[in-house]
Amino acid sequence: MKIVFMGTPDFAVPCLKALIQQQEQIVGVYTQPDKPKGRGHQLQPPPVKVVAMEHDILVFQPNTLRTQEVYEQLKQLQPDIIIVVAYGKMLPLSILQLPQYGCINVHASLLPKYRGAGPIQWSVLNGEKVTGVTTMYMAEGMDTGDMILKMETQIGENETASELHDRLSVIGAEALIETIEHLKDGTIVRTVQDDTRATYAPMLSKELSKIDFTKSAQEVHNQIRGLSSWPCAVTTLLGKRLKVYRSELVKDRQGAPGEVLSNRQLIVACGDGHAVHLAEVQFENAKRMKSEDFLRGRPLAIGTICGQI
């Protein structure tokens, strides 16, 4: 079976590696163009490109798939199936209809919940206890195609979106290989999505970053976990910006919202009679560190208020 693989970031790498390990015939990889990174703004290849080149797989990096040139290019590759994992570009109908066995997508949610670009982060932001991966046939809509296979996993109480991302990328590879096996032996079952149960997970923005300690401790904790990799939850302390990367719930610790309740750990009161331990932080113009180390270098009086400028 000839496969064209389309993917770009780290999330897609385990899927590509699994296909290679299974010795599938990958006739081409499509990924986003190289982008400048770092202080020197040197062009850096996407993670998927790096893996493809390590295994001498043909790589294509068009700016768009919506050209006749790309269509003819794909037609010459004669793929039996196109597999799409976090590619970052929409496939036009002409390409969706090109392969004999269609286009299959690996999506990091239990569809029809969390269609869209940010399913992992929003599942954490919304306090979900369970998530997973869905493989599906691609259609013209955003993650609207018929579902093939689902794999579920529990979300840890303190698990961050970035940690969940890494776990789901591995689960996604397992789901993909099982899906291909079903495709080969003719046992695939298509399940139409119930659009009335669909929810949308849009891209994240910096507007989500500001912590409001008048909210419940669980909401604040979810915000910190969900924004852990980007854009990061943010508050202010002593008039300076404080990024928060990791937190823990602290039950039955009352105080005014934003009030620091301990001088040994950065425990901050929330609006529901509970608190959050800001376990890993980064003060303005300083390094990222555990809150205990932060307080050793900057002792705080109990009663100091976070969120005040």
PEPEPE-V815825 format. One record per residue. N is the residue number from 0. PSI is psi as a letter, one per 30 degrees, with the letter a starting at -180 (999 if undefined). Layout:
BEGIN
n=(N | N)
psi=(PSI | PSI)
END
This chain:
BEGIN
n=(0 | 1 | 2 | 3 | 4 | 5 | 6 | 7 | 8 | 9 | 10 | 11 | 12 | 13 | 14 | 15 | 16 | 17 | 18 | 19 | 20 | 21 | 22 | 23 | 24 | 25 | 26 | 27 | 28 | 29 | 30 | 31 | 32 | 33 | 34 | 35 | 36 | 37 | 38 | 39 | 40 | 41 | 42 | 43 | 44 | 45 | 46 | 47 | 48 | 49 | 50 | 51 | 52 | 53 | 54 | 55 | 56 | 57 | 58 | 59 | 60 | 61 | 62 | 63 | 64 | 65 | 66 | 67 | 68 | 69 | 70 | 71 | 72 | 73 | 74 | 75 | 76 | 77 | 78 | 79 | 80 | 81 | 82 | 83 | 84 | 85 | 86 | 87 | 88 | 89 | 90 | 91 | 92 | 93 | 94 | 95 | 96 | 97 | 98 | 99 | 100 | 101 | 102 | 103 | 104 | 105 | 106 | 107 | 108 | 109 | 110 | 111 | 112 | 113 | 114 | 115 | 116 | 117 | 118 | 119 | 120 | 121 | 122 | 123 | 124 | 125 | 126 | 127 | 128 | 129 | 130 | 131 | 132 | 133 | 134 | 135 | 136 | 137 | 138 | 139 | 140 | 141 | 142 | 143 | 144 | 145 | 146 | 147 | 148 | 149 | 150 | 151 | 152 | 153 | 154 | 155 | 156 | 157 | 158 | 159 | 160 | 161 | 162 | 163 | 164 | 165 | 166 | 167 | 168 | 169 | 170 | 171 | 172 | 173 | 174 | 175 | 176 | 177 | 178 | 179 | 180 | 181 | 182 | 183 | 184 | 185 | 186 | 187 | 188 | 189 | 190 | 191 | 192 | 193 | 194 | 195 | 196 | 197 | 198 | 199 | 200 | 201 | 202 | 203 | 204 | 205 | 206 | 207 | 208 | 209 | 210 | 211 | 212 | 213 | 214 | 215 | 216 | 217 | 218 | 219 | 220 | 221 | 222 | 223 | 224 | 225 | 226 | 227 | 228 | 229 | 230 | 231 | 232 | 233 | 234 | 235 | 236 | 237 | 238 | 239 | 240 | 241 | 242 | 243 | 244 | 245 | 246 | 247 | 248 | 249 | 250 | 251 | 252 | 253 | 254 | 255 | 256 | 257 | 258 | 259 | 260 | 261 | 262 | 263 | 264 | 265 | 266 | 267 | 268 | 269 | 270 | 271 | 272 | 273 | 274 | 275 | 276 | 277 | 278 | 279 | 280 | 281 | 282 | 283 | 284 | 285 | 286 | 287 | 288 | 289 | 290 | 291 | 292 | 293 | 294 | 295 | 296 | 297 | 298 | 299 | 300 | 301 | 302 | 303 | 304 | 305 | 306 | 307 | 308)
psi=(k | k | k | k | k | j | l | e | a | e | e | f | e | e | e | e | e | e | e | e | e | f | h | l | j | j | f | l | k | k | l | l | l | k | k | k | l | l | e | f | h | k | k | k | k | l | e | e | e | e | e | e | e | f | g | h | k | k | k | k | i | l | f | l | f | h | l | e | e | e | e | e | e | e | e | e | f | h | k | f | k | k | k | k | j | h | e | g | k | k | k | l | e | e | e | e | f | e | k | e | g | a | k | k | k | j | k | h | l | i | l | g | k | h | l | a | f | h | e | e | e | f | e | e | e | g | g | k | f | k | a | a | k | k | k | l | k | k | a | f | l | j | h | f | l | k | k | e | k | k | k | l | k | k | k | l | e | g | k | l | e | e | e | e | e | e | e | f | e | e | e | e | e | e | e | e | e | e | e | e | e | e | e | e | g | g | g | k | k | k | k | k | k | j | f | f | g | k | l | k | j | l | k | l | l | f | f | f | e | k | k | j | f | f | l | l | e | e | e | e | e | e | e | e | e | f | g | e | e | k | g | k | k | k | a | k | k | h | g | l | k | j | k | j | f | k | l | k | k | j | k | h | j | l | l | k | k | f | k | k | f | k | g | e | l | i | k | k | k | a | g | g | g | a | l | k | j | j | f | k | l | j | l | k | h | l | l | k | l | l | e | e | e | e | f | e | f | i | k | k | k | k | f | k | k | k | f | k | 999)
END
